[in-house]
Amino acid sequence: MALQGKKIWLDGEMVDWDKAQVHVLTHALHYGTGYFEGIRCYALDDGRSAVFRLDEHVRRLFDSGKILGFPLPYPFDRVKSAIMDVVRANGLKECYIRPVAFLGLGEMGLYAPDNPVHLAIAAWSWGAYLGDEGIKNGIRAKVSSYTRHHVNVMMTKSKVSGNYINSVLAKTEVKKAGYDEAIMLDTEGYVAEASGENIFMVRDQRVKTTPPTSILPGITRDSLLTVARDKGYQVTEERFTRDELYTADEAFFTGTAAEVTPIREVDNRKIGERCPGPATQDLQQTFFNIIKGKDAKYARWLAYL
Ligand SMILES: *Cc1c(COP(=O)(O)O)cnc(C)c1O
């Protein structure tokens, strides 16, 4: 089913959904010279809506542009308010928001310093990315045969469109093999992240996630790290291996799209005694309370509509 909504913000204006189009010679379409964000807005229990960690997402969007050398041609606050406006213009209480910046029409060669940088912001209703069943009972993951980016091959701190071919290959490979999500190893063979999520493991009450080297440093990852530390878990950011993951008591993915999704199996090996395990369940529940506005301690992460 095709995505459908009312309005999309494009280069400073709110345009009709079907009118938000680009030319086929758009630079980004050929070379992946775009960068984007994935943001969620949640309907709170008190009837209001709030965008989760808006400042951090907008900051990362600017960082992505800076890393690539084609920065956003707007002030920070303009982008923030445009994101809020898109949610309102579409009459959405709860949605996924996709800002995407990209090099437009002009020079078709790789060196295109004068091509315009466009910015589009769309929003639509999007449920659990890895399924409601996945959020509740966990998903089946498989280590992909595709390696995650090397830090000097791709800019891994930038959510750059071109990076996602690696993710598409990995995701497609494991989906066609009957699994739900791909786990990717770094160039040295250590666990890096999933195709669009970061990964955590728990063993003997200790919570571990991979360090921010070859991974995209997720905002959900940061939220879970903060929550876990605040709750008194022993938390480390360190490399771990595929076999450590097999013998974990618990494992889960984090991401704006996937939220907190428990991992039930890795490479056909059952993870832990039951899924979700106690730490995953505790952290996941806290996360869901926070995004629903039920935890005053983290109200600073909510930008009310
Ligand atoms: C977006 C993304 C994540 C998750 O980041 P969040 O800020 O939590 O949404 C993790 N890994 C990759 C490759 C991503 O693109």
The ligand as an ORCA input file, in Angstrom:
! r2SCAN-3c Opt
* xyz 0 1
  C      18.933      5.328     12.642
  C      19.800      4.158     12.931
  C      19.948      3.613     14.210
  C      19.091      4.022     15.363
  O      19.233      5.351     15.713
  P      18.087      6.077     16.552
  O      18.621      7.453     16.736
  O      17.942      5.350     17.814
  O      16.869      6.034     15.712
  C      20.881      2.611     14.386
  N      21.615      2.137     13.377
  C      21.486      2.615     12.129
  C      22.314      2.053     11.038
  C      20.565      3.626     11.877
  O      20.416      4.090     10.642
*
